[in-house]
Amino acid sequence: MRARIVTTAAVFALSALALTGCGGNSDDSKKAGDESSATASSESPSKESGSGGASTGGNAGDQGDGATAACTTKNTRLQFIQSPGHASQQKPAQATLSVTNTSKTPCTIVGAVTLTAKDDQGKADPVETDNTEGGTDAVDVKPGGTAQASVAYTDLNFDGSPSGREICAVQATKVEIALPKDVGRTVKVIKDGGAPGSFNVCGKDVRVSAFTS
């Protein structure tokens, strides 16, 4: 009878040890789970920061060439400078179209720039052209900087008499210039140096080059 009691006590002891072991494993699992949760929580801000960094990098990429706005009537000054010399049968006259950035941030010219010249007396059809053929790739203009394009044209009438060679159908002291996706602006034609000039066009062959800054 005593042996049975001892055996039963031993069984109870073994059962207690088994339960204690199971309890220990449960606590360890719970502790590991808590540590995993804490680790995940601590990693979350890093991932968000990483996303923020990627977003910032994306914004920088969007700016890419440094331009933050298109060149328009609001942030530029336009000038049209007549050719310093007459055309010849081998070489056209070369006027200059300039766009100066008057703002404090860079701007971009991208797309077709349109030039329209109307005869002062209204005796001929206007001359209309753009720089689609010459080039419309993006050109950045820094604050205070200037981008220029040349305008090739003929200002002499080679078929006329010597006395009338400088008389062209379109004689314009003003031209209209429209930057890409912007309203047109009328500017006075000037000579190099700022004196009043004239854009005299014989024929319709007027070509605007690509802009360079």
Backbone hydrogen bonds, N-H to C=O, Kabsch-Sander energy under -0.5 kcal/mol:
donor,donor_aa,acceptor,acceptor_aa,energy
5,I,1,M,-1.5
6,V,2,R,-2.2
7,T,3,A,-2.4
8,T,4,R,-2.6
9,A,5,I,-2.5
10,A,6,V,-2.5
11,V,7,T,-2.3
12,F,8,T,-2.3
13,A,9,A,-2.5
14,L,10,A,-2.9
15,S,11,V,-2.5
16,A,12,F,-2.3
17,L,13,A,-2.5
18,A,14,L,-2.5
19,L,15,S,-2.6
20,T,16,A,-2.7
21,G,17,L,-2.6
22,C,18,A,-2.5
23,G,19,L,-2.7
24,G,20,T,-2.4
25,N,21,G,-2.1
26,S,22,C,-2.2
27,D,23,G,-2.3
28,D,24,G,-2.4
29,S,25,N,-2.5
30,K,26,S,-2.5
31,K,27,D,-2.8
32,A,28,D,-2.7
33,G,29,S,-2.7
34,D,30,K,-2.5
35,E,31,K,-2.4
36,S,32,A,-2.4
37,S,33,G,-2.3
38,A,34,D,-2.5
39,T,35,E,-2.5
40,A,36,S,-2.6
41,S,37,S,-2.5
42,S,38,A,-2.3
43,E,39,T,-1.6
44,S,40,A,-1.4
46,S,42,S,-0.5
47,K,43,E,-1.9
48,E,44,S,-2.1
49,S,45,P,-2.7
50,G,46,S,-2.4
51,S,47,K,-2.4
52,G,48,E,-2.7
53,G,49,S,-2.8
54,A,50,G,-2.3
55,S,51,S,-2.5
56,T,52,G,-2.6
57,G,53,G,-2.6
58,G,54,A,-2.4
59,N,55,S,-2.4
60,A,56,T,-2.4
61,G,57,G,-2.2
62,D,58,G,-2.5
63,Q,59,N,-1.8
64,G,60,A,-2.1
65,D,63,Q,-0.8
66,G,63,Q,-1.8
67,A,63,Q,-0.7
68,T,106,P,-1.2
71,C,108,T,-2.5
72,T,70,A,-0.6
75,N,72,T,-0.9
76,T,72,T,-0.7
77,R,100,T,-2.2
79,Q,98,S,-1.9
80,F,188,K,-0.7
81,I,96,T,-2.9
82,Q,80,F,-0.6
82,Q,190,I,-2.6
88,S,91,K,-3.5
93,A,153,Y,-2.9
95,A,151,V,-2.8
96,T,81,I,-2.7
97,L,149,A,-3.1
98,S,79,Q,-2.4
98,S,96,T,-0.6
99,V,147,A,-2.8
100,T,77,R,-2.8
101,N,145,G,-2.6
102,T,75,N,-2.3
102,T,100,T,-0.7
103,S,75,N,-0.8
107,C,141,V,-2.0
108,T,69,A,-1.9
109,I,139,V,-2.7
110,V,108,T,-0.6
111,G,136,T,-1.7
114,T,112,A,-0.5
114,T,178,A,-2.4
115,L,129,T,-3.4
116,T,176,E,-2.6
117,A,127,V,-2.8
118,K,174,K,-0.6
120,D,171,Q,-2.2
122,G,119,D,-1.2
127,V,117,A,-2.9
128,E,126,P,-0.6
129,T,115,L,-2.4
131,N,113,V,-1.0
134,G,208,V,-0.5
135,G,131,N,-2.8
139,V,109,I,-2.2
141,V,107,C,-3.3
142,K,140,D,-0.5
144,G,101,N,-2.0
145,G,142,K,-2.8
147,A,99,V,-2.6
148,Q,212,T,-2.8
149,A,97,L,-2.3
151,V,95,A,-2.6
152,A,150,S,-0.5
152,A,207,R,-2.9
153,Y,93,A,-1.8
155,D,153,Y,-0.5
157,N,165,R,-3.7
158,F,156,L,-0.9
160,G,157,N,-1.2
164,G,161,S,-1.4
165,R,162,P,-0.8
167,I,164,G,-1.4
168,C,166,E,-0.8
170,V,201,V,-1.7
171,Q,169,A,-0.6
172,A,170,V,-0.5
172,A,199,F,-1.9
175,V,187,V,-2.4
176,E,116,T,-3.1
177,I,185,R,-3.0
178,A,114,T,-2.4
179,L,177,I,-0.5
179,L,183,V,-0.5
182,D,179,L,-1.8
185,R,177,I,-2.8
187,V,175,V,-2.7
187,V,185,R,-0.6
189,V,173,T,-2.8
190,I,80,F,-2.5
191,K,195,A,-3.4
193,G,191,K,-0.5
194,G,191,K,-2.8
197,G,189,V,-2.8
199,F,172,A,-3.7
200,N,198,S,-0.9
201,V,170,V,-3.0
201,V,199,F,-0.6
202,C,154,T,-3.2
202,C,200,N,-0.6
203,G,201,V,-0.7
206,V,204,K,-1.6
207,R,152,A,-2.3
208,V,130,D,-0.7
209,S,150,S,-2.7
210,A,134,G,-0.6
212,T,148,Q,-2.1
